[in-house]
Amino acid sequence: MERGGGTAAGSAVFLTALAAASQALSFGYRVALSRMVGAEVMGLYQLIMPVYSVLLSLTAVGLTACASNLTPQYLALGNGRGAAQTRRVCLVLLFLGVGVLGAAVIGLYDPISVYLLGDARTQLGLVLLLPCVLLTGVENIQKHIFYGAGLVRPPAFVELAEQLLRAAAVLGLLVMFLPQNPERTVGLIVAGMVICEIFSATALTLLYRRRFAGLDREGPGEQRRTLLRRVGGIALPVGATALLGNLMGAANATLIPRKLVEGGMERSAAVSAFGVVCGMTMPMLALPTVFLGALNLVMVPRLARSAALRRPEQVRRQAGRALEVVSVLILPSMAMMTVLGGDLAVLMFGQEEAGRFLLPLAAAMALSCYQTVFSGVLNAVGRQGESALINLLCDGVQLAFVFTVALPGVGMRGFVAGAAASSLLGAWLCARRSARWTGLRPSVFRCLAAPGLAAALMALTGRLLFLRLKECGLDVVPAGCVTLIYALVLYLAALQAQGVSLREVFRFK
């Protein structure tokens, strides 16, 4: 059976284009959602989402990593049956895990919401998360089997359709049933998520059966004991570290409002402040990172395939090119977010506070993108445990900074400082370990100096132009568009002047 879907560059461009559309839909949905329900409900919603992440880490995250890593390895060796066996084992383990955890959550949802999350109004949303976790796990395992096989289009289109359906389902339920109390409003949001996950899981199951018919008849397969050992070797360290990391994330989410209250803020104001930074500012800054998921989905399976075929030079070349791609895209994006983000936040959310911490959070977001790429390199060459431990250490640093939120005059600045410090530490450690195991030595000039200098130039001059256009009476939207066009042209010219060719950077083979 023929596998693959064109070049890595073509796959990455296709995924990025579709992800951009998906991200635009998702962000538009979040803007509409925040305007419909307000900052306090957004804060409650942000409280239960770490629980969603914890449940996924206990059940699906490690299994998804197995699908992403083992599928390309088995297919590269002509063992389609082994890939099919991997899918079956992952799905069985997923259903077992969700069944056990679901029973525990249903029995303990009251103390979880009151004592762990610190707000009884999260109870309904907490219970409704359970079917969402199961369906998301089924979706993600099969999605990464497609990506591992080099088939990017089917799951990408399904994901785009999922975003459309989520926006329609959630906003439709809110339009029909609002006004409600905050607990029921959060429940309506999660119910809309369940509807879209039903679609995604069903669609990918049907697509898998159609596209991979007969896969289990190719190759010798794998012995059950060997397969379980391989699955466990990947899933256990990745899942366990993801669990600890998500537990720390949940602790962050629950501690921040509490520490703000300890610092003298009222409970509703504390939840609102948390909702503004984590539900508005950070998602806004994440908009330009839309390409990163597509890059990783293409990079990790190809690196795993190259590693399985014992081609270290190809691993280094692909990883280095991925870093260059991240640099030339993320540095100018974050630079322009610091220029336009404040006005953008007011325009979309109606919240001036959403633009308060743009500069440090933009720096943290850029560093986290580098960490993600280096972490993907480690995962692809079989060093999932090291990657997971680094992520865990960074989460611990972030959690330590949360305790400074209660100090007089600190507030959310403590959380922001923690985000910057943990991202810097994570990027540095992952880079060191990647160099240790792959011999990766990326060019400092091409990966940092050249795009960094060009991004700084475009941001400084773009800021002056943006302020001048507003002083001349131009509205924010046209002024922002003119500034973006000017900044893009200047950035490309600055890169070219430094000898960096975008055509060469995006030739990811």
C-alpha positions in Angstrom: 0.0 0.0 0.0 1.4 3.4 -0.9 2.1 5.8 1.9 3.0 9.4 2.2 1.7 12.6 0.9 4.4 14.6 -0.9 7.4 16.5 0.5 7.8 17.6 4.0 7.7 21.2 2.9 4.5 20.7 1.0 2.9 18.9 3.9 4.0 21.6 6.4 2.7 24.4 4.1 -0.6 22.6 3.7 -1.0 22.0 7.4 0.0 25.5 8.2 -2.6 26.9 5.8 -5.4 24.8 7.2 -4.2 25.4 10.8 -4.2 29.1 10.2 -7.9 28.9 9.1 -8.6 26.7 12.1 -6.8 29.0 14.4 -8.7 32.0 13.0 -12.0 30.2 13.6 -10.9 29.2 17.1 -9.8 32.7 18.0 -12.9 34.3 16.6 -14.9 31.7 18.6 -13.0 32.6 21.8 -13.6 36.4 21.2 -17.3 35.8 20.7 -17.4 33.5 23.7 -15.6 35.9 26.0 -18.0 38.7 25.0 -21.1 36.5 25.6 -20.1 35.1 29.0 -17.8 37.7 30.5 -14.4 37.5 32.3 -15.7 35.7 35.4 -17.2 32.7 33.4 -14.0 32.6 31.3 -12.1 32.3 34.6 -14.3 29.4 35.7 -13.8 27.8 32.3 -10.0 28.2 32.6 -10.3 26.5 36.0 -11.7 23.2 34.6 -9.5 23.1 31.5 -6.4 21.9 33.5 -8.6 19.0 34.8 -9.2 18.2 31.2 -5.5 18.2 30.5 -4.8 16.0 33.6 -7.4 13.4 32.5 -5.9 13.4 29.0 -2.4 13.0 30.3 -3.6 10.0 32.4 -5.3 8.3 29.4 -4.4 9.7 26.0 -1.2 11.7 25.8 1.3 8.9 26.1 -0.7 6.7 23.7 -0.8 9.6 21.2 3.0 9.8 21.4 3.1 6.0 20.7 1.0 6.4 17.6 3.1 9.3 16.4 6.5 7.5 17.0 5.8 3.8 16.3 3.6 4.2 13.2 6.3 5.8 11.0 8.9 3.3 12.3 6.8 0.2 11.5 5.8 1.6 8.0 9.4 2.5 7.2 10.3 -1.1 7.9 7.4 -2.4 5.8 5.5 -3.7 8.8 2.0 -2.4 8.3 0.6 -5.1 10.6 2.7 -3.7 13.4 1.3 -0.3 12.8 -2.3 -1.7 12.9 -1.5 -3.6 16.1 -0.2 -0.3 17.7 -3.6 1.4 17.0 -5.6 -1.4 18.5 -3.5 -1.6 21.7 -3.6 2.2 22.1 -7.4 2.3 21.8 -8.0 -0.6 24.2 -5.7 1.0 26.8 -7.5 4.4 26.2 -11.0 2.9 26.9 -9.7 1.1 30.0 -8.1 4.2 31.4 -11.1 6.5 30.8 -13.4 3.9 32.3 -11.5 3.7 35.6 -10.9 7.5 35.8 -14.4 8.3 34.9 -15.8 6.2 37.7 -13.5 8.0 40.1 -14.4 11.5 38.9 -18.2 10.8 39.1 -17.8 9.6 42.6 -15.6 12.5 43.7 -16.7 15.4 41.6 -18.0 17.4 44.6 -14.8 17.4 46.6 -12.7 17.9 43.4 -14.7 21.1 42.5 -14.9 22.5 46.1 -11.5 21.6 47.6 -9.2 21.2 44.6 -10.6 23.8 42.1 -11.8 26.1 44.9 -15.1 26.8 43.3 -18.3 24.7 43.4 -19.6 26.3 40.2 -17.2 24.0 38.2 -19.1 20.8 39.1 -21.3 20.5 36.0 -18.5 21.2 33.6 -16.3 18.8 35.4 -18.7 15.9 34.9 -19.3 16.7 31.2 -15.6 16.6 30.6 -15.5 12.8 30.8 -17.1 12.0 27.4 -15.0 14.8 25.9 -11.8 13.1 27.2 -12.7 9.7 25.7 -13.6 11.2 22.3 -10.6 13.4 22.2 -8.3 10.5 22.9 -9.9 8.4 20.1 -9.5 11.4 17.8 -5.9 12.1 18.7 -4.6 8.6 18.4 -6.0 8.1 15.0 -5.0 11.6 13.9 -1.4 10.9 14.7 -1.5 7.5 12.9 -2.4 9.5 9.8 0.4 12.0 10.4 2.8 9.2 11.1 2.0 7.6 7.8 2.6 10.9 6.0 -1.1 11.5 5.2 -1.8 15.0 6.4 -4.9 16.0 4.5 -7.7 13.8 6.0 -7.1 14.7 9.7 -6.4 18.3 8.8 -9.7 18.8 7.1 -11.5 17.0 10.0 -9.8 19.3 12.4 -11.0 22.4 10.5 -14.5 21.0 10.3 -14.3 20.4 14.1 -13.5 24.0 14.8 -16.5 25.1 12.7 -18.8 22.7 14.5 -17.4 23.7 18.0 -18.1 27.3 17.4 -21.6 26.6 16.0 -22.4 24.2 18.9 -21.1 26.2 21.8 -22.3 29.6 20.6 -25.6 28.1 19.5 -26.2 26.5 22.9 -25.4 29.8 24.6 -27.7 31.8 22.3 -30.6 29.3 23.0 -30.2 29.0 26.7 -28.6 32.2 28.1 -29.0 33.8 30.6 -28.0 31.1 33.0 -26.0 31.1 36.2 -22.2 30.7 35.8 -22.1 26.9 36.5 -24.7 26.1 33.9 -23.0 28.5 31.4 -19.7 26.6 31.8 -21.7 23.3 31.4 -23.1 24.6 28.1 -19.6 25.4 26.8 -18.4 21.9 27.6 -21.5 20.3 26.1 -20.7 22.0 22.9 -17.2 20.6 23.0 -18.6 17.1 23.4 -20.7 17.6 20.3 -17.8 18.5 18.1 -15.6 15.7 19.5 -18.3 13.1 18.6 -18.0 14.3 15.0 -14.2 14.2 15.0 -13.8 10.8 16.5 -16.4 9.3 14.2 -15.0 10.9 11.1 -11.5 9.8 11.7 -12.6 6.2 12.6 -14.4 6.0 9.2 -11.5 7.5 7.4 -9.0 5.1 9.0 -11.1 2.1 8.0 -11.3 3.3 4.4 -7.7 4.5 3.9 -5.9 1.7 5.8 -8.0 -1.3 4.7 -5.7 -4.3 4.6 -2.9 -2.7 6.6 -2.9 -5.5 9.1 -2.0 -8.0 6.4 1.3 -6.2 5.5 4.4 -7.4 7.2 5.2 -9.9 10.0 3.5 -7.9 12.8 4.9 -7.6 16.3 4.7 -10.0 19.3 2.2 -8.8 21.9 4.7 -8.7 24.6 7.2 -6.8 22.5 4.6 -4.3 21.4 3.3 -3.7 24.9 6.9 -3.1 26.0 7.4 -0.6 23.3 4.1 1.1 23.9 4.9 1.2 27.7 8.4 2.5 27.1 7.0 5.5 25.3 3.5 6.0 26.9 4.5 5.7 30.6 7.3 8.3 30.8 5.5 10.7 28.4 2.1 10.2 30.1 3.6 10.3 33.7 5.5 13.5 33.1 2.6 15.1 31.2 0.4 14.1 34.2 2.8 15.8 36.7 3.1 18.8 34.4 -0.6 19.1 34.0 -1.1 18.7 37.8 1.2 21.6 38.2 -0.8 23.5 35.5 -3.9 22.7 37.4 -2.3 23.9 40.6 -1.3 27.1 38.8 -4.9 27.6 37.7 -6.4 27.1 41.1 -3.7 28.9 43.1 -3.6 32.1 41.1 -7.1 33.3 42.1 -6.5 32.2 45.6 -3.2 34.0 45.9 -4.7 37.1 44.3 -7.4 37.0 47.0 -4.6 36.6 49.7 -3.0 39.7 48.2 -6.2 41.8 48.8 -8.2 41.3 45.7 -11.9 40.3 45.8 -12.8 36.7 44.6 -14.7 37.8 41.5 -12.0 40.3 40.5 -9.4 37.6 41.1 -11.1 35.1 38.8 -11.6 37.9 36.2 -7.9 38.9 36.3 -7.0 35.2 35.8 -9.5 34.9 33.0 -8.1 38.0 31.2 -4.4 36.9 31.2 -4.9 33.1 30.6 -8.2 33.3 28.6 -7.5 36.4 26.5 -3.9 37.6 26.4 -2.1 34.3 26.0 -4.5 32.9 23.4 -4.0 36.1 21.5 -0.3 35.7 21.6 -0.6 32.1 20.5 -2.3 33.1 17.2 1.0 33.6 15.3 2.2 30.1 16.5 -0.3 28.4 14.3 2.5 27.0 12.1 4.2 25.3 15.0 1.8 22.4 15.3 2.0 21.7 11.6 5.7 21.8 11.7 5.9 19.4 14.6 3.4 17.0 13.0 5.6 16.8 9.9 9.0 17.0 11.7 8.6 14.4 14.4 7.5 11.4 12.2 10.2 12.2 9.6 12.9 12.5 12.3 11.6 9.2 13.8 11.8 7.6 10.4 15.3 8.9 9.8 16.4 7.7 13.2 14.9 4.2 12.6 16.8 4.0 9.3 20.0 5.1 11.2 20.6 8.4 9.2 22.0 10.8 11.8 23.1 13.4 9.3 19.6 13.6 8.0 18.2 14.0 11.5 20.5 16.9 12.1 19.7 18.6 8.8 15.9 18.3 9.3 16.1 19.5 12.9 18.3 22.5 12.0 16.0 23.5 9.2 13.0 23.3 11.5 14.7 25.7 13.9 15.4 28.2 11.1 11.7 28.0 10.1 10.6 28.7 13.7 13.0 31.6 14.0 12.0 33.5 10.8 8.3 33.1 11.6 8.0 33.5 15.4 10.4 36.3 16.1 8.7 38.9 13.8 5.3 37.6 14.9 6.0 38.2 18.5 7.6 41.6 17.8 4.5 42.8 16.0 2.3 41.5 18.7 4.0 43.9 21.1 3.3 46.7 18.7 -0.3 46.0 17.9 -1.4 43.7 20.7 -2.7 46.3 23.1 -5.0 47.9 20.6 -6.0 44.5 19.3 -7.0 43.3 22.8 -9.2 46.3 23.3 -10.8 45.9 19.8 -11.5 42.2 20.3 -12.1 41.7 24.0 -13.0 45.2 25.1 -10.4 44.7 27.9 -7.5 47.1 28.2 -5.9 44.7 30.8 -5.5 42.1 28.1 -2.7 44.1 26.6 -0.9 44.8 29.9 1.8 42.1 29.9 2.4 41.8 26.2 6.2 42.2 26.1 7.2 39.6 28.7 4.6 37.1 27.6 5.6 37.5 23.9 9.2 36.7 24.9 7.9 33.7 26.9 5.9 32.5 23.9 8.8 32.8 21.5 11.0 30.8 23.9 8.3 28.1 24.4 8.3 27.7 20.6 12.0 26.9 20.6 11.5 24.5 23.5 8.7 22.7 21.6 10.9 22.1 18.6 13.9 20.9 20.6 11.5 18.7 22.7 10.1 17.2 19.4 13.7 16.4 18.4 14.2 14.5 21.6 10.9 12.6 21.3 11.7 11.6 17.7 15.1 10.1 18.6 13.7 8.1 21.5 14.5 10.5 24.4 10.9 11.1 25.5 11.8 10.7 29.2 14.4 13.5 29.1 12.0 15.8 27.2 9.3 15.1 29.7 11.5 15.7 32.7 12.6 19.1 31.4 9.0 20.0 30.8 8.2 19.0 34.4 11.1 21.0 35.8 9.8 24.1 33.9 6.3 23.6 35.2 7.8 23.5 38.7 9.6 26.8 38.2 6.3 28.3 37.0 4.5 27.0 40.0 7.1 28.4 42.4 6.6 31.9 40.9 2.8 31.6 41.4 3.4 31.9 45.2 4.8 35.4 44.6 1.4 36.5 43.3 0.2 37.1 46.9 3.0 39.5 47.7 2.0 43.2 48.0 2.3 44.9 44.7 3.2 41.8 42.7 -0.2 40.2 41.6 -0.2 38.8 38.1 3.3 40.0 37.5 4.5 37.0 39.4 2.8 34.6 37.1 4.1 36.5 34.0 7.7 36.4 35.4 7.3 32.7 36.0 6.2 32.1 32.4 9.3 33.9 31.0 11.7 32.2 33.4 10.3 28.7 32.8 10.3 29.1 29.0 13.9 30.3 29.0 15.0 27.4 31.2 13.1 24.9 29.0 14.5 26.1 25.7 18.1 26.0 27.1 17.8 22.6 28.6 16.1 21.0 25.6 18.7 22.6 23.3 21.5 21.1 25.3 20.0 17.6 25.4 19.2 17.7 21.6 22.8 18.6 20.9 24.0 15.8 23.2 21.9 13.0 21.4 21.9 14.2 17.8 25.0 16.3 17.4 22.8 19.2 16.4 24.7 22.5 16.1 22.4 25.1 14.6 23.7 28.3 13.2 23.4 31.1 15.8 23.4 33.7 13.0 20.6 32.0 10.9 18.5 30.8 13.8 18.8 33.9 16.1 20.9 36.9 15.1 19.6 37.6 11.6 15.8 37.1 12.2 16.2 38.7 15.7 17.8 41.9 14.3 15.3 42.1 11.4 12.4 41.6 13.8 13.7 44.3 16.2 14.0 46.7 13.3 10.5 46.1 12.0 9.0 46.4 15.5 10.7 49.7 16.3 9.9 51.4 13.1 6.5 49.8 12.9 5.6 51.2 16.3 6.5 54.7 15.2 4.5 54.3 12.0 1.5 52.9 13.9 1.4 55.8 16.4 1.8 58.4 13.7 -1.0 56.9 11.7 -3.3 57.0 14.7 -2.3 60.6 15.4 -3.3 61.5 11.9 -6.8 60.2 12.6 -6.7 56.8 11.0 -8.7 54.1 12.8 -7.0 51.2 14.5 -7.8 48.6 11.9 -6.6 50.4 8.8 -3.6 51.8 10.7 -2.7 48.3 11.8 -3.1 46.8 8.3 -0.8 49.5 6.8 1.8 48.9 9.6 1.7 45.2 9.1 2.3 45.5 5.3 5.2 48.0 5.9 6.7 45.8 8.6 6.6 42.6 6.5 8.3 44.3 3.6 11.0 45.7 5.9 11.5 42.4 7.6 12.0 40.5 4.3 14.3 43.2 3.1 16.4 43.0 6.3 16.6 39.2 6.1 17.7 39.4 2.5 20.3 42.0 3.3 21.8 39.6 5.8 22.0 36.8 3.3 19.1 34.7 4.6 17.0 33.2 1.8 13.5 32.2 2.7 13.4 29.8 -0.2 16.4 27.9 1.3 15.0 28.1 4.8 11.7 26.5 3.8 13.3 23.7 1.7 12.7 21.2 4.5 13.8 17.8 3.3 
